[in-house]
């Protein structure tokens, strides 16, 4: 576990947000999940992508329900 991940996950192992990219337009829009995000103690966001990504479009962060 690297330093960034240790600072992020020591209190909250579930992600605060899910990172997605938008595919399509209008009624055909779809969001593909590309990773997860955690809010760090200093207020910054730690993003961990799934696998190896080449991201050339905006990334949307969706808050997760922490009660689950």
N, C-alpha and C positions, 0 to 999 in steps of 0.2 A: 504494500500500500504506500503510495507516495505522500508527500507532506500535504499537498492540496486536498487529497482524498481523506487523509486522516483528520484534517481540520473540519472537513465537511460532514463526515459520516459518524463521528464519535457520539453525537447526540441524537441524530435523526437518520436512520438507515433508509427510510422510505424517501423517494424524491419529492421535492416541493413542486416541481413542474415537469411536464413531459415536453420534449422538443419535437416539433413536427415541421415538415415542409409541405407547401400546398401544391397540388397537382390538378390541372384542369381549371375550368372557368365556369361561372354561373351555376346552373343546376347540376353540372357534371363535376363540381369541385370535390376533391378528396384530399385528406391529410394523411401523409405517411409518417409514422413515428421513426425518428432517427436517433433518439437518445433520451437521457434524463438529466435533470438539473436540481441542484441543491443550493439553498441560500446559506452562505457562510457567515460566520460570526461578525466579520467586518462589513457585511452588507453586500459583498460581491456575490456573483453567481458562478458556481462550478458546473460546467457542462461536460458530460461524459457521453460521447457518441457510441452507438452500437456498431461494432465492427469498424471497418475502414470506410470513411465517407469522403466523397468529393461533393462539396456543397456549393452550388452556384446560384442558389435562390435564397430569398429571405427565410429565416428560421423563426417560427412562431412558438412561443412558450405558453403552455396551457397549465394553469394551476391544477394540482391534484386535490382530491378530497382527503384530508389528513385523518378523518375520523374512521376510515376503513382499516 
